[in-house]
Amino acid sequence: MAHESTPQYHIFEMDLTADEARRRAEFFAAMGPTWDPVAAMQGEDEAYRMLYSGLDDHQQQIYDRLVAAGVLPPDLGGARASD
């Protein structure tokens, strides 16, 4: 398909590369020099383990089905309360 402006359609192109670089720079500046992305990810993983720990049998079956379907990664679940 040719990309040409016509009386009915006008091509509008925008390069967002510079804007994305600015956005990322602003994000890191806002996080400050003490922000530790590895610690943040570890904290998030721990929160997921807590969320999916202590499931009852029915909840565990649903969790297992979601893992099998690829919706959730298999390492989110913590130890079950009955384990």
N, C-alpha and C positions, 0 to 999 in steps of 0.2 A: 504494500500500500504506500503510495507516494504521500509524503507529508508536505502538502502545499497549502498555503492560505487561499481561501476562496471567499467570495462575498458572504457565504453562510458560516464558514468556519475559519477561525484564525488560530495560527500556531502560537502557543505561548510556552516558552521554555525558561526554566529558572535553574541555575546551578546553586545548590545548597551546600556545596563543599565548605566554603568559608564560614557560612552560618553554623554548620555542624561543628567545625573546629572551635569556633567561638563558644558555642553552647557547652562543649566538653570542657574547655578551659574554665568557664564560669562554674561549672559543676565542681571541678576539683578545687577551685579556689574557695567555693562555699563550704566544702567539706573540711577544709583547714589542714594544717600540717600534721596533726595528730591522728587523722583518719587512717585506719588500717583496714584495707579492703579484704585481706585474708581473714582477719578476726571477724569482720562483718559477715563474710560467707560462712565461717564456722559457727557463728551465732545463729544464722539462719538455718543451717543444717540441724543444729541442736533443737531449735524451735520446732522443726518438722518432726524430728524424732520424738519429741514430747507430745506433739499433736497426735501422732499415729501410734503411741504406746498405750498399753492398757486397754486395748480394744476387746469388746466381748466377742463371742463366737460369730455372731451375725455381722458385726462390723469388720471382723477379720476376714470373713469370706468376701465381703464387698471390696475391702482393701486388696486382697489377693487377686480378685478379678480385675481391678483397675491396674495392678502391676502387670498381670498377664496380657492385658490389652495395650500396654505401653503408655497408659495415661499417667501413671506415677512410676518413678524409679524404684527399684526393689530395696534400696538401702535406706528408705525414709522411716520405716517402722522400727520402733524400739522394742525392747523385750516386752512380751505380753505379761499381763498381771498374773496369769495362771502359770507362767513358766518358772 
